[in-house]
Amino acid sequence: MRDRKKIWMIAIAGITWFALVLQLYLMLTGPAASTLGTVNTIINFFSYFTILSNLMVAVSLTVSSVSPASAAGKFFSKITVCSAIALYIFIVGLVYNLVLRNLWKPEGWQLVADNLLHVIVPLFYVIFWILFTPKKSLGWMNILPWLIFPAVYLAYSLLRGASTGWYPYPFINADQLGYGKVVINSLLVLTAIVVFGLAIVGFNRYGKQKTE
């Protein structure tokens, strides 16, 4: 079981790092980079919830597989941390495929990066979480700290968007939609995070009860 888990960790980490590097390369060599410049392009890259969530997957699995006994390895092995990452990456896949996929038509390597970041990595990490995350006690209140990252991300995106005019996602573009619509859209996403966070806790508690 331990060897199988490590194989999954290394495989998912490798796929995720490849997808992240590929997406960064595509952005740095794309037409927008000539206008924005390298620094702003890199800042924009790290301003996507998709990128940050995939980065969590890559870093957590890499550290946990390479140095599981280290402080960082123990941190990323915590059930609450693994579950939070599973929630974030699931939301990435859900929102993109339900809301954003039809807004553009990527081709070539961009299509590859797009599907890796929004389909393959979310799917594989959630399966990994189901198969290998210990069925320990998650409480219903565990979802509260999981909301901190999305809330901080939203605040950052709106503040930066107000100062630069650039928003990472159209449904939080306050310049085009107005803040009233953005608040509604944000509450819908937050509701989805809470609902699926509760589902994760429920699955964990159900799995724990089944094994007792």
JOVEN-V157829 format. One line per field, one symbol per residue. phi: phi as a letter, one per 40 degrees, with the letter a starting at -180 (. if undefined). psi: psi as a letter, one per 40 degrees, with the letter a starting at -180 (. if undefined). A space follows every 10 residues. Layout:
# JOVEN-V157829
phi: ???
psi: ???
This chain:
# JOVEN-V157829
phi: .ccccccccc cccccccdcc ccccccccbc ccccccgccc ccccdcbcdd cccccddccc ccccccbccc ccccccccdc cdcccccccc cdccccccbb dccabcbfcc cccdcccbbc cdcccccdcc cbcdcccbcc cccccccccc cccccdcccc cccbgbbcbc cbcccccgcc cccccccccc cccccccccc cccccccccc cc
psi: dddddddddd dddddddddd ddddddddei ddddddiddd dddddeehdd dddddddddd ddddddgdei dddddeehdd dddddddddd dddddddddd deeigiibdd dddddddecd dddddddddd dehhgahhid eddddeeddd dddddddddd dddeehhdid eegddddidd dddddddddd dddddddddd dddddddddd e.
